C-alpha cells in the first residue's frame, strides 16, 4: 500500500518550503504530478524521490528503501537533476 504525505510534511522532511515544492511542480520536475485529494497534494515515495533529486537532498534511509521497493530508482539525491 502506498503511503502519502502532505506538502508540509514533505517540505519538513526535505528541509525546504512548500512554495519551493510547488515551484518544482510548476517547472515540471515532478512527474507524474502528486494526486490532489480534497485540494491537497498527496506525495508518494516517487514524488518525494524526484523532489529530493531536484533539490540535491539526500533522502532519509527509510524513505529511500520504500522508493526502491515501489520501483523508483534513486541515487539518494546527491547531485541528481543538476
HULIN-V442342 format. One record per residue. N is the residue number from 1. PSI is psi as a letter, one per 20 degrees, with the letter a starting at -180 (999 if undefined). D_CENTER is the distance of its C-alpha to the mean C-alpha in Angstrom with 2 decimals. Layout:
# HULIN-V442342
N|PSI|D_CENTER ; N|PSI|D_CENTER
This chain:
# HULIN-V442342
1|p|17.08 ; 2|p|13.41 ; 3|p|12.22 ; 4|q|10.27 ; 5|q|9.25 ; 6|r|10.33 ; 7|g|9.06 ; 8|g|11.47 ; 9|g|10.37 ; 10|g|6.77 ; 11|g|8.85 ; 12|g|11.31 ; 13|g|9.40 ; 14|i|8.31 ; 15|k|11.73 ; 16|a|11.28 ; 17|r|12.34 ; 18|g|11.52 ; 19|h|13.61 ; 20|h|11.72 ; 21|g|8.44 ; 22|h|11.08 ; 23|h|12.55 ; 24|h|9.77 ; 25|g|10.21 ; 26|h|13.94 ; 27|j|14.16 ; 28|j|12.74 ; 29|i|9.96 ; 30|o|7.68 ; 31|p|10.11 ; 32|r|11.11 ; 33|q|10.31 ; 34|p|8.89 ; 35|q|12.31 ; 36|p|14.50 ; 37|o|16.39 ; 38|k|19.23 ; 39|j|17.87 ; 40|q|14.54 ; 41|p|11.04 ; 42|o|10.06 ; 43|p|6.39 ; 44|r|6.97 ; 45|h|6.22 ; 46|g|6.23 ; 47|g|3.67 ; 48|h|1.35 ; 49|g|4.43 ; 50|g|5.05 ; 51|g|4.05 ; 52|g|5.79 ; 53|g|8.28 ; 54|h|9.03 ; 55|i|9.66 ; 56|k|11.52 ; 57|q|10.24 ; 58|p|11.16 ; 59|q|9.13 ; 60|q|11.53 ; 61|g|13.79 ; 62|g|13.52 ; 63|h|9.82 ; 64|g|10.54 ; 65|h|13.56 ; 66|g|12.05 ; 67|g|9.81 ; 68|g|13.14 ; 69|h|15.11 ; 70|j|13.33 ; 71|j|14.19 ; 72|p|11.12 ; 73|p|12.58 ; 74|q|11.09 ; 75|j|13.23 ; 76|i|11.54 ; 77|i|10.47 ; 78|o|14.15 ; 79|j|15.23 ; 80|q|13.17 ; 81|j|13.03 ; 82|999|16.01
